[in-house]
């Protein structure tokens, strides 16, 4: 294999990444971008996908990418252009925050006050302020993570004045994995009602502006219900192979 590199935005990219046959659904990407037309941000969910696929989407102009696993995210950050905005969208353990605190753009899944405090601690160590979304449990599935409405209220009304290195910028939720689109719509509508309820609650480190909901199977419904950030993976990258 060649060791040649090209330089993209000042970052050395191994040549094989630029010549390999890619699997990005370019047509679907352009279609989604057209549908959003400035109404929402597209986060391309690149978990388990190789850096060459990410680079192809990057070359089409995509800058927001989402990852679920800390080790995978760190590895991709080290290999790819530094103007990528990395979103951590998985369940984040407190002891893993330190590995991504120096570069993560937005953490979607903050589901406890203790995790929020740990993000603040690690952000301070890196002389940064990290934007966070509070994850709300809206699905009829026990496997999902998130705050219920009472826990959400407790976090947002707590004294967070000592947390100077985080910003709570919005809410995130995942609807039920279901073919019942009426159920999915009702769950998105519920999350939007919570978002609206707390939108006026502004402090030095809390200002809700981002509502992250909607994935490959339901992003159109999510946008209808008020989402301004969607997380789409399989429509862009194809189905994932977790064994290879």
Buried (B, 14 or more C-beta within 10 A) or exposed (E): EEEEBEEBEEBEBBBEBBEEEBEBBEEBBEEBBEBBEEEBBBBBBBBBBBBBBBBBBBEEEBBBBBBBBBEBBBEBBEBBBEEBBBBBBBBBEBEBBBBBBBBBBBBBBBBBBEBBBBBBBBBBEBEBBBBBBBBBBBBBEEEBBBBEBEBBBEBBEEEBEEBEBBBBBBBBBBBBBBEEEEBBBBBBBBBBEBBEBBBEEEEEBBBBEBBBBBBBBBBBBBBEBBBBBBBBBBBBBEEBEEEE
